[in-house]
Amino acid sequence: MGVILRIAFRNMKRRKARYIMTTITLVIGVALFGGILIARDSFKVMFIEDIDRRMGTADILVRNKATDDGWFDPDTIEDDIEDLDHVVDVSYRISGFNVYVASSPDGNQLDNSTRTSVYGIDPGDSDERDIGGNPTILDPEDTDDTIEELLDDAENDEVIITESLKIKLGNDFEAGDTIWVLPREGEELGYASENTGTWLTLDVIAIIRDLGEARDFDPETPEDYNIPSQGACLFTNLDTAHDLVDGTNNYRGLVNLVAINIDDVNNAASVADDVEDELDDDNWVSCDLKSDTIEDINQSVEIMMTMFIMFALIALILSIILILNIFNIIKEEQEYETGMFQAIGASKSETFRMFLAQGAIMGIIGALIGTICSFFMSYLIFQLTVESLKNMPGFIGETFAQTEAQIILLPQTLGVTFAVGAISCIIAAIYPSWKASRKPVIECLNPLAKKSEREKKHHSRRILFGVIAGAIVAYGAWLLYGVGAVGGPGGGGMSEAAIAFVGPTLILLGIIWLLALFVGPLTAGFIKLFGKYLKQTKLLTKKNVLRHRKRTVLTFSMIAITVSYLVGISVYMGSMREGIKTTVTDVMGCDVRIFIGNAPPSFRGDLKDVDGVDEVMAVTHQNAQLWDDNEWFGHSLLEEDYDESVSVHILDPDIVKERMTSTTILEPSDLTLEDMMDKLEKKDKLIITEKEADKFDLDVGDDIQVRFSLGLSYPTVDALLERDDSNAQEQYTVRELEVVAIVEKFQGFATGEIVGQDEDEFNIYISWQTWEDVTRYDLPGGNTDLVFRKITESGNQQLDAMQTDWFNFSSVEPLINGINEIDYYTTRMEYYSPSIDNATIFNPNMINLTTPVVGLRTQDYGKLKSDAYFGTHQLIDKSNAYTGNTIEQLLNTTDKVCVVDQSYIKGQQVNNPSFGINSSIRIFPQEFQS
């Protein structure tokens, strides 16, 4: 140990209390800073582990697009993939196929089955078990097994289904029940589509809620993956999967999907590229499942941690200021010793090193203790944050409900924490050490001399410091109101979250620095303000405050930063609580949301009867397009890729006016929520937001044409069942609606672009009254309030579902005419019949569509009206030999003519492209069963 170091230790022992307090200050700052860094690492690991737990550890998927449905022999690529760097596990699966599942043997494919995805895995493979996730087992409730463990113990005729499929199979369906499955190309295999009793029978051993273990992707669009298990899906072993999806071919021993787990998800993108390069074939395509998710996680964690890091940096700054202040005091207390040290021959550099050694010793000790304490601080931060997230409503709270706090200690994080603490203390000691070494020996040995005779006025230095402080304020303002105002990364590449914290912090520090330069005038003003309380001590107070200007400035700065720090935390946490509350209230607009497919608005009555439910509002969302600049803006249901979207939100005005009072109305400015809803309740009215008003140049009172999407019609039953949109036709109607109000935000609805969504989304709002008016007149059968017929009771359920039972209308006509509530009615004759076009050589195998044949009434007789009163239609084309603008007018003839739907034309044109107007068709007569 050198002489300088021994002297440094001796000086520290003599002023033990000051150095201990300084070290404690450093420990607190380092512990807070390091704790936040450790908490950040722990959050990242926690999120990634949660993703793996829920979705499985598959990081990359691989498919082959060279063969039909992507079949390949896994032995041909196994070695190539497993030898790649970072690859840990490789499993082979079957996916991308659909079958039809029924819960009863008494039914048919069209009416009683559900289109279901098949996901085949090898449950006995150790890699598959490692890659698999941990879905929620809903039934049976007393098991914690994984999908792989359940299937490994199962027979080939036992499967696992998802919650979505269970719902479609019926509320009473449970694990242990049997399902009937129509395999792919089932009719060619001998299964009858019209009789579910002939289908393959399987037993359900479990019902699960899977969030993503079953993942797949289209080789043509590898950047997007899908999750079949979020809908109706069944999990099987590979042998059962082949039974279901092979059809008339035999693909035993082949698979069509590879799932890969790697050692570090941050390498997913590079490993995906390596897989394609190693296979050395353009027909192999990989899909990176995790990189985008990891990026989102990092962004979320950074946003959350930026706030804490800024507070930790402020704590470090406070520590540095306190250390600087104490060193200035120590420097003055040791002036005589410093003078003696230099008088016996010590150089200025040795004096500098002596003081700096004291700072280094404190820095090392404080940083070491602070780094150790950062573990406990990180646990506190992590635990409090996780508990806060658990208590948040909705999906966030549900996501964190099962999360356990686990602190992750990374060597690099601990190293950074220690280095920041030690360097901070050394930096704080540099200036006082330099000043002590530069002080003349005579001044050190004569500390009682009048310093006023020796001190100089450093006006130039104050001006320089003022310029620097002003520049800091200006830079902070530019970050906050310049870069931050336009959004996106800026200010040296900082994120918006970082700018939101760095900008105000720089402004705060700059203002404090500027005020510190005017500590003299501020002191004078203070004394003048409180002069009557200070009385005779005014002069003494001023001299004491200004006698050690540096100490006063540092103390002032420290107090100002501390107060700002505490106030900032209080305001931030309070704002965050209110912000979360406001966001939940504004976005949700309710306590619980229930998503139900194809439920009537009257279903709200059943929910309202549930105990604890105060009010229920039925809402539906539809796709639409708006007429703008002589073209339709938005997208149709048949468009897969689109840049803009228009959503119609259909709501109940009476409930909105009572429950969603946070809705902000822009125009008319004097319009109340109640008046706005009263206007919306009228026919053909809509509400828009400021975004739609600016985009389409709309104001209150303006009209705009809206094209409502009413669904898709398919040319054949096969196309309907397979969801083949290639020849589908979108049904729509156009209405002109009037803008009754423009709102800034609509409580309970998304009024702007959704985070992470590429397309530009627009929103309009209409009432149920307007929507029912649209559907009443424009949907098929829209003007029909009630339909009844005689039920066929032959004893054969398949026949009863297809065959109409005839009856004599004269026997029920007096009854109908006697009901006053019935304004008018019509009669029809209808049945389902196979049909082909007359130009085709008869071949029963070519009949793939069972056509509904409907006989319509074309004339009125009292309450018995023409079918023109019921629903609307649009003539696309007609024969020139007949006159009329409606179906009823065209059919009002004794000729053997018929009117067909456009989808029927398209279906027939599959086999006969020339089929169209004036073509003849054969309608097979109905066969009655006695």
LINSULTA-V252056 format. One record per residue. N is the residue number from 1. RES is the residue in three letters. D_FIRST is the distance of its C-alpha to the first C-alpha in Angstrom with 2 decimals. Layout:
# LINSULTA-V252056
N,RES,D_FIRST
N,RES,D_FIRST
This chain:
# LINSULTA-V252056
1,MET,0.00
2,GLY,3.81
3,VAL,6.79
4,ILE,8.38
5,LEU,6.38
6,ARG,6.75
7,ILE,10.22
8,ALA,10.91
9,PHE,10.51
10,ARG,12.63
11,ASN,15.15
12,MET,15.54
13,LYS,16.29
14,ARG,18.78
15,ARG,20.57
16,LYS,20.32
17,ALA,23.86
18,ARG,23.59
19,TYR,20.51
20,ILE,22.14
21,MET,25.36
22,THR,23.77
23,THR,22.11
24,ILE,25.50
25,THR,27.25
26,LEU,25.11
27,VAL,25.69
28,ILE,29.43
29,GLY,29.62
30,VAL,27.68
31,ALA,29.73
32,LEU,32.94
33,PHE,32.15
34,GLY,31.05
35,GLY,33.94
36,ILE,36.41
37,LEU,35.12
38,ILE,35.35
39,ALA,38.79
40,ARG,39.90
41,ASP,39.06
42,SER,40.80
43,PHE,43.87
44,LYS,44.21
45,VAL,44.06
46,MET,46.42
47,PHE,48.96
48,ILE,48.92
49,GLU,49.33
50,ASP,52.11
51,ILE,53.87
52,ASP,53.63
53,ARG,54.86
54,ARG,57.82
55,MET,58.70
56,GLY,57.47
57,THR,54.73
58,ALA,56.98
59,ASP,55.16
60,ILE,57.66
61,LEU,61.43
62,VAL,63.40
63,ARG,67.16
64,ASN,69.72
65,LYS,72.32
66,ALA,74.38
67,THR,76.64
68,ASP,78.69
69,ASP,76.49
70,GLY,73.49
71,TRP,74.22
72,PHE,72.25
73,ASP,71.38
74,PRO,67.75
75,ASP,67.59
76,THR,67.88
77,ILE,64.56
78,GLU,62.56
79,ASP,60.57
80,ASP,59.91
81,ILE,58.37
82,GLU,56.44
83,ASP,54.67
84,LEU,53.19
85,ASP,49.48
86,HIS,48.54
87,VAL,51.97
88,VAL,51.73
89,ASP,55.27
90,VAL,58.68
91,SER,61.88
92,TYR,65.44
93,ARG,67.75
94,ILE,71.16
95,SER,71.55
96,GLY,73.61
97,PHE,76.96
98,ASN,79.12
99,VAL,81.74
100,TYR,83.96
101,VAL,83.46
102,ALA,86.01
103,SER,85.88
104,SER,89.57
105,PRO,92.02
106,ASP,94.62
107,GLY,93.65
108,ASN,93.29
109,GLN,90.59
110,LEU,91.43
111,ASP,91.68
112,ASN,89.77
113,SER,86.72
114,THR,83.26
115,ARG,81.66
116,THR,78.50
117,SER,75.59
118,VAL,74.86
119,TYR,71.32
120,GLY,71.20
121,ILE,68.10
122,ASP,67.45
123,PRO,66.29
124,GLY,65.71
125,ASP,63.20
126,SER,59.58
127,ASP,58.39
128,GLU,60.93
129,ARG,59.67
130,ASP,56.08
131,ILE,57.22
132,GLY,59.58
133,GLY,58.75
134,ASN,59.51
135,PRO,62.52
136,THR,64.01
137,ILE,66.73
138,LEU,69.51
139,ASP,72.07
140,PRO,71.79
141,GLU,69.35
142,ASP,68.11
143,THR,66.18
144,ASP,62.72
145,ASP,63.51
146,THR,62.85
147,ILE,65.63
148,GLU,64.82
149,GLU,64.99
150,LEU,68.26
151,LEU,69.91
152,ASP,68.74
153,ASP,70.73
154,ALA,73.68
155,GLU,76.90
156,ASN,77.91
157,ASP,80.19
158,GLU,77.44
159,VAL,75.35
160,ILE,72.95
161,ILE,73.89
162,THR,72.08
163,GLU,72.76
164,SER,74.55
165,LEU,77.04
166,LYS,77.55
167,ILE,78.51
168,LYS,81.03
169,LEU,82.48
170,GLY,83.22
171,ASN,81.75
172,ASP,83.02
173,PHE,81.46
174,GLU,78.78
175,ALA,76.98
176,GLY,79.54
177,ASP,82.22
178,THR,83.77
179,ILE,83.71
180,TRP,86.14
181,VAL,84.67
182,LEU,86.57
183,PRO,84.65
184,ARG,84.25
185,GLU,87.65
186,GLY,89.02
187,GLU,92.65
188,GLU,92.68
189,LEU,91.38
190,GLY,94.27
191,TYR,92.73
192,ALA,94.94
193,SER,93.17
194,GLU,95.84
195,ASN,95.33
196,THR,91.86
197,GLY,93.31
198,THR,93.39
199,TRP,89.69
200,LEU,86.90
201,THR,85.81
202,LEU,82.17
203,ASP,80.60
204,VAL,77.71
205,ILE,75.02
206,ALA,72.58
207,ILE,72.31
208,ILE,68.93
209,ARG,67.29
210,ASP,65.27
211,LEU,63.09
212,GLY,62.53
213,GLU,62.28
214,ALA,65.60
215,ARG,64.72
216,ASP,66.72
217,PHE,67.25
218,ASP,69.91
219,PRO,69.15
220,GLU,70.74
221,THR,68.22
222,PRO,64.99
223,GLU,62.97
224,ASP,64.68
225,TYR,64.77
226,ASN,67.02
227,ILE,66.83
228,PRO,70.21
229,SER,69.28
230,GLN,69.16
231,GLY,72.94
232,ALA,75.45
233,CYS,73.88
234,LEU,74.22
235,PHE,71.69
236,THR,73.10
237,ASN,72.16
238,LEU,72.89
239,ASP,76.27
240,THR,77.59
241,ALA,76.29
242,HIS,78.35
243,ASP,81.39
244,LEU,81.00
245,VAL,80.16
246,ASP,81.54
247,GLY,85.03
248,THR,87.60
249,ASN,84.95
250,ASN,82.80
251,TYR,79.08
252,ARG,77.99
253,GLY,74.70
254,LEU,73.73
255,VAL,71.39
256,ASN,70.80
257,LEU,67.27
258,VAL,63.77
259,ALA,60.88
260,ILE,57.33
261,ASN,54.08
262,ILE,50.79
263,ASP,47.18
264,ASP,46.04
265,VAL,48.61
266,ASN,46.78
267,ASN,48.05
268,ALA,51.67
269,ALA,52.97
270,SER,51.61
271,VAL,52.81
272,ALA,56.23
273,ASP,56.49
274,ASP,55.41
275,VAL,58.19
276,GLU,60.83
277,ASP,59.56
278,GLU,59.49
279,LEU,63.01
280,ASP,64.05
281,ASP,67.14
282,ASP,68.10
283,ASN,69.81
284,TRP,66.59
285,VAL,65.05
286,SER,61.86
287,CYS,61.03
288,ASP,57.48
289,LEU,57.62
290,LYS,54.12
291,SER,52.63
292,ASP,54.58
293,THR,53.80
294,ILE,50.08
295,GLU,50.20
296,ASP,52.04
297,ILE,49.53
298,ASN,46.60
299,GLN,48.46
300,SER,49.32
301,VAL,45.79
302,GLU,44.36
303,ILE,46.94
304,MET,46.08
305,MET,42.30
306,THR,42.35
307,MET,43.26
308,PHE,40.47
309,ILE,37.87
310,MET,39.04
311,PHE,38.60
312,ALA,35.11
313,LEU,34.22
314,ILE,35.65
315,ALA,33.49
316,LEU,30.41
317,ILE,31.73
318,LEU,32.15
319,SER,28.56
320,ILE,27.43
321,ILE,29.83
322,LEU,28.66
323,ILE,24.98
324,LEU,26.13
325,ASN,28.18
326,ILE,25.54
327,PHE,23.08
328,ASN,25.95
329,ILE,26.45
330,ILE,22.81
331,LYS,22.89
332,GLU,26.00
333,GLU,24.80
334,GLN,21.77
335,GLU,24.00
336,TYR,24.25
337,GLU,20.51
338,THR,20.15
339,GLY,22.97
340,MET,21.52
341,PHE,18.19
342,GLN,20.36
343,ALA,22.75
344,ILE,20.37
345,GLY,19.80
346,ALA,17.37
347,SER,18.86
348,LYS,20.09
349,SER,17.78
350,GLU,14.67
351,THR,16.44
352,PHE,17.25
353,ARG,13.76
354,MET,12.72
355,PHE,15.74
356,LEU,15.43
357,ALA,11.96
358,GLN,13.84
359,GLY,16.59
360,ALA,14.66
361,ILE,13.19
362,MET,16.80
363,GLY,18.25
364,ILE,16.52
365,ILE,17.31
366,GLY,20.75
367,ALA,21.61
368,LEU,20.84
369,ILE,22.95
370,GLY,25.50
371,THR,25.92
372,ILE,26.66
373,CYS,29.05
374,SER,30.70
375,PHE,32.49
376,PHE,34.26
377,MET,34.96
378,SER,36.46
379,TYR,38.68
380,LEU,39.97
381,ILE,40.69
382,PHE,42.23
383,GLN,44.34
384,LEU,45.68
385,THR,46.56
386,VAL,48.30
387,GLU,50.25
388,SER,51.34
389,LEU,52.51
390,LYS,54.37
391,ASN,56.29
392,MET,57.39
393,PRO,61.05
394,GLY,62.52
395,PHE,60.96
396,ILE,57.36
397,GLY,57.56
398,GLU,59.36
399,THR,56.76
400,PHE,53.85
401,ALA,55.89
402,GLN,54.77
403,THR,51.17
404,GLU,48.41
405,ALA,44.92
406,GLN,42.44
407,ILE,38.88
408,ILE,37.62
409,LEU,33.86
410,LEU,33.24
411,PRO,29.81
412,GLN,30.18
413,THR,31.01
414,LEU,27.98
415,GLY,25.81
416,VAL,27.56
417,THR,27.19
418,PHE,23.42
419,ALA,23.08
420,VAL,25.51
421,GLY,23.76
422,ALA,20.25
423,ILE,21.78
424,SER,24.11
425,CYS,21.47
426,ILE,19.57
427,ILE,23.02
428,ALA,23.89
429,ALA,20.87
430,ILE,21.52
431,TYR,24.61
432,PRO,23.55
433,SER,20.30
434,TRP,22.55
435,LYS,25.08
436,ALA,22.68
437,SER,21.47
438,ARG,25.15
439,LYS,26.49
440,PRO,27.87
441,VAL,26.46
442,ILE,29.95
443,GLU,30.15
444,CYS,26.81
445,LEU,27.96
446,ASN,31.46
447,PRO,31.12
448,LEU,34.63
449,ALA,36.38
450,LYS,38.85
451,LYS,37.07
452,SER,40.45
453,GLU,40.78
454,ARG,37.58
455,GLU,37.61
456,LYS,39.36
457,LYS,41.55
458,HIS,40.02
459,HIS,43.29
460,SER,42.53
461,ARG,39.31
462,ARG,41.29
463,ILE,43.93
464,LEU,41.43
465,PHE,39.89
466,GLY,43.44
467,VAL,44.39
468,ILE,41.41
469,ALA,42.17
470,GLY,45.84
471,ALA,45.06
472,ILE,43.08
473,VAL,46.10
474,ALA,48.47
475,TYR,46.56
476,GLY,46.46
477,ALA,50.19
478,TRP,50.92
479,LEU,49.18
480,LEU,51.04
481,TYR,54.46
482,GLY,54.50
483,VAL,52.91
484,GLY,53.06
485,ALA,56.70
486,VAL,57.90
487,GLY,55.87
488,GLY,54.16
489,PRO,50.76
490,GLY,49.67
491,GLY,47.03
492,GLY,44.74
493,GLY,46.10
494,MET,45.39
495,SER,47.78
496,GLU,50.20
497,ALA,48.21
498,ALA,44.99
499,ILE,46.99
500,ALA,48.51
501,PHE,45.10
502,VAL,43.21
503,GLY,46.11
504,PRO,46.44
505,THR,42.67
506,LEU,42.37
507,ILE,45.40
508,LEU,43.90
509,LEU,40.55
510,GLY,42.47
511,ILE,44.82
512,ILE,42.05
513,TRP,40.33
514,LEU,43.70
515,LEU,44.36
516,ALA,40.95
517,LEU,41.99
518,PHE,44.99
519,VAL,43.32
520,GLY,45.15
521,PRO,48.65
522,LEU,47.88
523,THR,46.85
524,ALA,50.02
525,GLY,52.11
526,PHE,50.60
527,ILE,51.32
528,LYS,54.82
529,LEU,55.46
530,PHE,54.40
531,GLY,55.44
532,LYS,58.10
533,TYR,55.62
534,LEU,52.95
535,LYS,55.63
536,GLN,54.19
537,THR,50.56
538,LYS,50.99
539,LEU,49.59
540,LEU,46.68
541,THR,45.86
542,LYS,45.89
543,LYS,43.67
544,ASN,41.12
545,VAL,41.04
546,LEU,40.71
547,ARG,38.52
548,HIS,35.35
549,ARG,36.85
550,LYS,33.73
551,ARG,33.11
552,THR,36.79
553,VAL,36.87
554,LEU,33.92
555,THR,35.40
556,PHE,38.80
557,SER,37.55
558,MET,35.75
559,ILE,38.88
560,ALA,41.15
561,ILE,39.25
562,THR,39.02
563,VAL,42.74
564,SER,43.63
565,TYR,41.51
566,LEU,43.25
567,VAL,46.65
568,GLY,46.13
569,ILE,45.33
570,SER,48.32
571,VAL,50.66
572,TYR,49.50
573,MET,49.90
574,GLY,53.22
575,SER,54.44
576,MET,53.41
577,ARG,55.35
578,GLU,58.34
579,GLY,58.00
580,ILE,58.10
581,LYS,61.02
582,THR,62.81
583,THR,62.16
584,VAL,63.47
585,THR,66.46
586,ASP,67.24
587,VAL,66.70
588,MET,68.03
589,GLY,70.66
590,CYS,71.20
591,ASP,69.54
592,VAL,70.56
593,ARG,71.76
594,ILE,74.01
595,PHE,74.83
596,ILE,78.26
597,GLY,80.16
598,ASN,83.77
599,ALA,84.25
600,PRO,86.93
601,PRO,86.05
602,SER,88.08
603,PHE,85.33
604,ARG,83.53
605,GLY,86.12
606,ASP,85.01
607,LEU,81.37
608,LYS,82.36
609,ASP,83.96
610,VAL,80.61
611,ASP,79.34
612,GLY,76.69
613,VAL,77.67
614,ASP,78.72
615,GLU,79.62
616,VAL,79.68
617,MET,80.08
618,ALA,81.27
619,VAL,79.61
620,THR,80.07
621,HIS,78.54
622,GLN,80.60
623,ASN,80.11
624,ALA,82.03
625,GLN,82.47
626,LEU,83.23
627,TRP,85.68
628,ASP,83.97
629,ASP,84.95
630,ASN,87.85
631,GLU,85.74
632,TRP,84.26
633,PHE,80.61
634,GLY,78.72
635,HIS,79.18
636,SER,81.73
637,LEU,81.13
638,LEU,81.71
639,GLU,78.92
640,GLU,75.75
641,ASP,73.68
642,TYR,73.95
643,ASP,72.03
644,GLU,73.58
645,SER,74.85
646,VAL,77.09
647,SER,77.07
648,VAL,79.84
649,HIS,78.84
650,ILE,81.86
651,LEU,81.55
652,ASP,83.57
653,PRO,84.02
654,ASP,84.99
655,ILE,81.75
656,VAL,79.59
657,LYS,81.02
658,GLU,80.22
659,ARG,76.86
660,MET,75.03
661,THR,75.00
662,SER,71.70
663,THR,73.51
664,THR,73.14
665,ILE,76.35
666,LEU,76.19
667,GLU,79.87
668,PRO,82.20
669,SER,79.80
670,ASP,82.19
671,LEU,82.79
672,THR,81.82
673,LEU,80.62
674,GLU,83.86
675,ASP,86.01
676,MET,83.99
677,MET,84.51
678,ASP,88.21
679,LYS,88.55
680,LEU,86.65
681,GLU,88.97
682,LYS,91.88
683,LYS,92.90
684,ASP,91.08
685,LYS,88.25
686,LEU,84.54
687,ILE,81.26
688,ILE,78.57
689,THR,75.08
690,GLU,74.00
691,LYS,72.76
692,GLU,76.25
693,ALA,77.87
694,ASP,75.81
695,LYS,76.18
696,PHE,79.94
697,ASP,80.79
698,LEU,82.29
699,ASP,83.19
700,VAL,84.84
701,GLY,88.45
702,ASP,87.91
703,ASP,89.13
704,ILE,87.34
705,GLN,88.56
706,VAL,86.59
707,ARG,87.14
708,PHE,86.36
709,SER,85.50
710,LEU,87.69
711,GLY,86.54
712,LEU,87.37
713,SER,90.57
714,TYR,90.64
715,PRO,93.54
716,THR,93.58
717,VAL,92.59
718,ASP,90.36
719,ALA,88.52
720,LEU,88.14
721,LEU,86.79
722,GLU,84.40
723,ARG,83.30
724,ASP,84.42
725,ASP,84.34
726,SER,85.66
727,ASN,89.19
728,ALA,88.43
729,GLN,89.67
730,GLU,88.01
731,GLN,90.24
732,TYR,89.73
733,THR,91.57
734,VAL,91.29
735,ARG,91.58
736,GLU,91.33
737,LEU,89.18
738,GLU,88.73
739,VAL,85.38
740,VAL,85.60
741,ALA,82.01
742,ILE,78.62
743,VAL,75.56
744,GLU,71.88
745,LYS,70.90
746,PHE,73.00
747,GLN,71.51
748,GLY,71.26
749,PHE,71.53
750,ALA,69.18
751,THR,70.07
752,GLY,67.95
753,GLU,66.18
754,ILE,64.54
755,VAL,60.85
756,GLY,60.48
757,GLN,64.18
758,ASP,65.29
759,GLU,68.88
760,ASP,69.88
761,GLU,71.38
762,PHE,73.99
763,ASN,75.54
764,ILE,78.94
765,TYR,80.33
766,ILE,83.88
767,SER,85.67
768,TRP,87.15
769,GLN,90.54
770,THR,90.05
771,TRP,88.63
772,GLU,91.50
773,ASP,93.92
774,VAL,92.34
775,THR,92.49
776,ARG,95.93
777,TYR,97.56
778,ASP,95.36
779,LEU,94.18
780,PRO,96.76
781,GLY,98.97
782,GLY,97.23
783,ASN,100.39
784,THR,101.20
785,ASP,100.49
786,LEU,101.85
787,VAL,102.84
788,PHE,104.79
789,ARG,106.60
790,LYS,108.24
791,ILE,105.88
792,THR,106.92
793,GLU,107.29
794,SER,108.17
795,GLY,105.82
796,ASN,103.74
797,GLN,100.54
798,GLN,100.01
799,LEU,103.52
800,ASP,103.28
801,ALA,100.20
802,MET,102.00
803,GLN,105.72
804,THR,107.21
805,ASP,109.95
806,TRP,112.95
807,PHE,114.95
808,ASN,117.92
809,PHE,116.67
810,SER,119.99
811,SER,119.12
812,VAL,116.04
813,GLU,117.17
814,PRO,118.94
815,LEU,115.87
816,ILE,113.59
817,ASN,116.12
818,GLY,116.36
819,ILE,112.66
820,ASN,112.41
821,GLU,108.65
822,ILE,109.19
823,ASP,110.05
824,TYR,110.74
825,TYR,109.99
826,THR,110.65
827,THR,111.24
828,ARG,109.79
829,MET,110.37
830,GLU,107.32
831,TYR,106.13
832,TYR,103.74
833,SER,105.31
834,PRO,104.17
835,SER,105.22
836,ILE,105.18
837,ASP,106.58
838,ASN,110.12
839,ALA,109.19
840,THR,107.09
841,ILE,108.69
842,PHE,108.45
843,ASN,105.56
844,PRO,104.27
845,ASN,100.84
846,MET,100.45
847,ILE,100.82
848,ASN,97.24
849,LEU,97.94
850,THR,99.95
851,THR,101.48
852,PRO,102.42
853,VAL,106.02
854,VAL,107.00
855,GLY,110.47
856,LEU,110.48
857,ARG,113.16
858,THR,114.19
859,GLN,116.67
860,ASP,116.83
861,TYR,119.15
862,GLY,118.61
863,LYS,115.21
864,LEU,114.94
865,LYS,113.16
866,SER,112.26
867,ASP,108.82
868,ALA,107.96
869,TYR,107.06
870,PHE,104.20
871,GLY,101.11
872,THR,100.86
873,HIS,100.45
874,GLN,100.27
875,LEU,102.72
876,ILE,100.94
877,ASP,104.06
878,LYS,107.68
879,SER,110.92
880,ASN,113.21
881,ALA,116.15
882,TYR,115.23
883,THR,114.67
884,GLY,112.32
885,ASN,108.81
886,THR,107.89
887,ILE,108.03
888,GLU,110.88
889,GLN,112.94
890,LEU,112.48
891,LEU,113.42
892,ASN,116.48
893,THR,118.80
894,THR,120.86
895,ASP,119.29
896,LYS,116.90
897,VAL,113.72
898,CYS,110.19
899,VAL,107.05
900,VAL,103.74
901,ASP,100.10
902,GLN,98.06
903,SER,95.78
904,TYR,98.91
905,ILE,99.72
906,LYS,96.26
907,GLY,96.46
908,GLN,99.80
909,GLN,98.66
910,VAL,96.12
911,ASN,99.10
912,ASN,101.56
913,PRO,100.01
914,SER,103.45
915,PHE,103.88
916,GLY,104.49
917,ILE,107.24
918,ASN,110.74
919,SER,109.34
920,SER,110.96
921,ILE,109.22
922,ARG,110.38
923,ILE,109.77
924,PHE,110.42
925,PRO,112.54
926,GLN,111.07
927,GLU,112.11
928,PHE,112.87
929,GLN,112.34
930,SER,115.09
